Amino acid sequence: MIRTVVVVADDDTSASALRGWAARQMVAEDARWGMDVVLSGRQAIDIEGYIPLLLGHHMVRIAYEGALMLRSQNPHVGVPQLAALLQQRYAAITARARHVTKLLDDTNKSYDDVLVDLESVLAEHHNLLTGNTFRWARWLETDLGLYSCEDKLVGATVPTAYRLGLNITDAGTISGEVLLAVSEEWGGTLVVLGAAALDGGEPTATIDFTRSRGITYRDRLASRYFQRRFEPDFPDSLKALLLLIEGDLNTARTLLLRTAAGHVQPAFRARTITVYHSLTALQRIADRYPHRDTAGMLGLRALLADGPTRRLLCRDGRKVRNRCMHYPMNDPAVLIDPSLPMFGIVEAVYAGNTWERFNTDVASVTNRIADHLSGWKPAERRR
């Protein structure tokens, strides 16, 4: 709900001030959404421990991008008084986690770099969690944990460790103790960002995570589990990436959807970013196997080529993603309309489209791609 009435003026200074106001509003909305998610999660015993693992990367995004906004030198955007309150002890870790959210769009890493990293995480988990019992009982050992919500896979231990920079041997970038400290810093940043709208609202717990079944957990042996998933010759590292994408999309249509009541726009931005980066990653994977004619690959290419998907992936669709990801708006062509969802930004950057239609495409594509990944089993090549 928009509580502030803004009069739109024609001069450039007023238009710039209005864009700055909208950016601050979105930061505050997203930060308060994040705090509500955390506070509400504490009231749902069967979900609380999973919130940082499944939704933590969204908090990282908000913390990273919001902090950049508060430090902006643009007087219509930055809030120096709030920026001075931010802690930066774990800035490097926050930046890394934010980049990983982009999946294969991360300009710091190539496609092969990402798979090498995932292969390393798989090896870490396998080496630590297997070979520890009697030889005759080792077939019972596991090294991959799977999280499910509403009978849909929403995450797994290996992709989560990769995303958050966790090394279960405590020899890597984040140990358990450091993760706690980093999480506290992210939480403190959200509190500061929540004040960006300068209306003094207090964070509250309003999300009902108890409306349906909680999150369940089961252990598997990665090598055995991956034999039943995706293409037979895909390396396990690629299958782990596909598992990450499947989990993100299913999280978007389960947990994220539950958070939309009272937080329509923050949930929309989180779901848009999720599906956009999932699609660009899947497009790059499909491009690596252009002649693969299995049902799984044919189905993936068909979904990537259909109308709603192309509307999300086109140049204007990327502009919407950019406005969901980055708060400041420097383009004078972006005209703010406080009467429209997300202040009319979707309509401003995507000519001929509307927030409602874009939101429908996000939901439709998320559901169809997630269903395809969930049902993608190894199959013989078509003859």
N, C-alpha and C positions, 0 to 999 in steps of 0.2 A: 504494500500500500504506500502511495506517495503522499507525504504529509505536507510537502512544501509547494507553494504556488509560485511559479517563476514567470515573469513577463519577458517575452522574447523581443529583443530589440534588433534593429537592422544593422547597426554598426558592428565592425569587426571585433572591437573590444568586448562588447556585450556578448557576442556569439562565443568568443573564446572563454569568457567567464562562465557562460552556461555549460560549455563542454567540460570545464574544470569542475563545476558543481556536480554534473552527472557522474564524472569519474570518482569523485569523493563519495557520492551516494552509493555507487556500485561497490567500492571498497568496503564501506561500512556494512552494506547488506551482506556481502560475502563473509566478512569477518564474524558478523553476528550469527550467520548461518552456521559457520564452523564451530563457534562456541556453543550454540544450541545443540549441535550434533554431539559434541563431547559431553555436555551436561546431561542431555537426555539419555545418552548411551550408558551413563553411570547408573541410571534407574532401571536398566534392562540387563539383568544378570547374565543372560545367555548371549548377549551381544557386546557388552562393554569391552571385553578384551580384544575383540576383533575390529573395533572402530579404527584404531590407529593403523592397523595392517591393511584394511580395505579402503579407507577413506583418507588416510593420512597424507597421501600425495596431493590431494586437493587442498588441504591445510597448508602444505608447503608452497604450493602455487600462490595461494592468496597471500601468505606471509612474504614471499619473495617479491611478487609483483606489487603488492601493496606498499611494501617498504620503499621500493623504487619511486612510487608515486609520491609518498610523503616527502621524499628527499628532492623532488623535482625543483629546479630553479624557477620554473614558471609560477609566478605568484598566484595564478588562478588554480593551480593544481597542487603544489607542495604545501605542506603544513609543517614548518620548521619546529614549532613547539612540540608536536607529536613525534616528529622524526628524532628529536633529541632523546626521547624516552626509549628508543629501540636498542636492543642488545644485538651485538654482531659477533659474539664469541664463536659461533658455529656457522658463520656466513658461507664458508666453503662447502660444508656438508649440505646446507640448504640449497645452494646453487646447483650442486650435483644432482640432488633429488629432484629438483625442478626440471633440469634438463632431461632426466630419464623419463619424465612424464610424457615427453614428445615421442617416445618409442623410436621409430626409424627416421623421424624428422629431426633428430638431434644433430645439429651441424658439427658437434664435437666428435661424433663417432660415425663410422661407416656401417653399412649393413653387416659386413664381415666382423667388424669390431664388436658389435652388439652380440653376435653369436659366439664369439670367442669369450666374451665376458660371461655369458650364460653358461657356456661349457665349463668355465672355471668354477662357477657357483655350484653347478651340478656335481662336479668332482669333489668340491669341499664337503658337500652334504653326504655324498656317497662314502667318502673316505672316513668321515667322522662317525657316521651312523650305522655302518655295516662292518662286518668282520669282527664283531665284538663278542660273539657268543660261540657255543660249541659248533663245530663244522656241520654236524648233522642237523642243526636247528637254524642254519643261516638262511634257509629259504623263507623263514618267517620275518627276517629283518626288513626294515623299511627305511626310506630316505626321502620321501616326498609326502607332505601333508596337504590334504585338499579340504577347502572350506566350501560349504554349500548353504544356500538360503533359498527356501521355497523350492527345494529339489533342483536348484540350478547351481552349477559350479561358479562361485564368485571369487575364488582366489586359490593360491597354492603357495607353499612355503618357499620354494626355489625362486619363482618370479618375484615374490615379495621381498626376499633377501636381496635380490639384484636391484630392485627399484629403490629400496631404502638404504642400500650400501651396507647391509648387515653381513658380517662374517661370523659364522657360528663357532669358529675356533677362537674368536676374540683377538685374532691377529691382524684383522683388516681395518677398514675405515671406521666402523662404529661398533663398539662393544655394547653390551647390555646397559652398563652404567652410563656410558656416553649417550646412548639413545634416549634414556630417561631425561638427561640434562638438555639434549637437543629438543625433545618434545616440550619440555617446560619453556624453552626459549621461544618455540613456535607459538605456544599458547599465550605467552606474554605479548608477542607481536600481534596476535589476533585481538587481544584486549585493547591495545593501542589503536589498531586499525578500526576497531568498532566505534571509536570516537571520531572518525574522520568526517562524519556528517555533522558533527558539532551540535548534536541534540541531547547528549547526556543520557541516552537510554542504557539501562542495565541489562547484561546478558541473562537470559532465562532459559529454562528447559521446557520446551513446548512440544517436542516431537514424540509421538507415541510409537516406540519401536516394539511394543508388546502386542500390537494388533494381530500379528500372525506368528508363525513359528520362527524360532531364532536361528542361529547359525550352527550347523553341525560340522564335525571334523572327523576325518578318517585318514589313516596312514596307508601308503602304498610304496612299493619298490618302483622307482622311476623307470628303470629299464624295462620292467615287465608291463607297467601301466602304459608307457608310450608305444608299446607294440600294438596296442588296440586303438591308437589315436592317429588321425590324420594320414599322411601318405607313408607307405612302408619304408621308403628310402630317405625320408626327411631325417636329418640329424636330430638327436634329442635336444640340442640347443634351440633349433628352430621350433620344435614341438613345445618347448618351454615358453618361447615367445608367443606362440599361438595360444597357449594356455593362459598367459598373461592377458592377451587381448580378449579371449573368451570370458575370463573372470571380470575384466573391466566392464564389458558390455552387460553382463548379467548383474553386476553390482549396480550399474546405472538404472536397470529396469526393476530392481528390487529395493535395495537400501536407499539409493539416491531418490527414487520415486517416493519413498516414504517420507523423505525430508521436505518435499515440495510444499506441503500445507503450511502456509505462513511464510514460505521462502521460495516462492515461484521462480523469481529471477535468478537467485544464486544456484538453485537446482538446475535450471535451464542452462546456465553457463557451464556448470560442471558436466552435464550430460552432453552438451555440444562439443566441448573440448575432448571428452572421452571418445565419442563416436568419430570425430574428425581424425584424431591421431590413430585410432584403430583402423580406419579406412585407408589412410595413407600408408600405413605399415602393410596392410593386406595387399594393397595395390603393388607395392614393391616386391612382396613375396610372389604374387602372381606373375609379375614381370620376369622373375628369375626362372619360371617354369612355363614359358609361353606355349610349348607344344604338349604339355601334359593333358591327357584326355580322360582322366578318371572322373567319376561322378563328383568327387569332392572339389576338384579344380574347376571343372566345367560349371558347377553350381556357384562357386566363388566368383568366377569371371562374369557370370550372368548377373549376379547381385551387384557387382562393382559397376556394371554397365547400365543398370536400369535408371529410370528418370529421377526418383528421389535421391539416390546415391550421387548421381552426377550433379544435382542441385546443391548438395552439401560440399562436393569436392571442387566445384567450379571456382573461378577467381573471386566472384562475389561471396561465395560460401566461405572461402578462406578469410575474407574480410570480416565476416561475422565471427568466425573463430578468433581472429585477432582481437576483436573488441571484447570478446568473452575472456581472453587470456590477459591482455594488456589494458590497463585502465586509462591512461592519458590518451587524448585524441587531439592530434595536431592538424588533421586535415580540415581546412575551412569548409569543405563541402559537407561535412557531417553537421547537420542541423538538428538540434535537440528539441524534442516535443515531449514535455513532461506528462501529457495526457495518454501516451502510448506505452505499451510494455517495453521495458528496458529503454525508456525515454526516446523511443522512435529510432534507435540506432540501427536496428535491422533494416528498417525501411530506408534509412539514409544511405547505407553502404551497399544495399542489394536492391537495385532498381526493379520495381515490379513485384517484389516479394513482400510478405508481411511476417511479423513475428509469429502469428498463429500458424501460418503455413509452414514456416521453417521449423517450428516446434513439432508439428505433426510429422514432418520428414525425419527429424531427429529420432522420434519415438518409433516410427515405422522401420527405419533402417536399422536402428539398434536391435529391435526384436528379431528381424529377419536374419541379420548377420549372426547374432548370438545363437539363434536356433540352428543355423547352418553349421557353425563351428561345433556346437554341442553334439550334433548328429553325424559329424564327419568321421567316418571309420575307414580303416585301410581297405582297399578294394583292388581287384585285378584291373589292369589297364583294359579299356574297351577295345574290342577288335573290330 
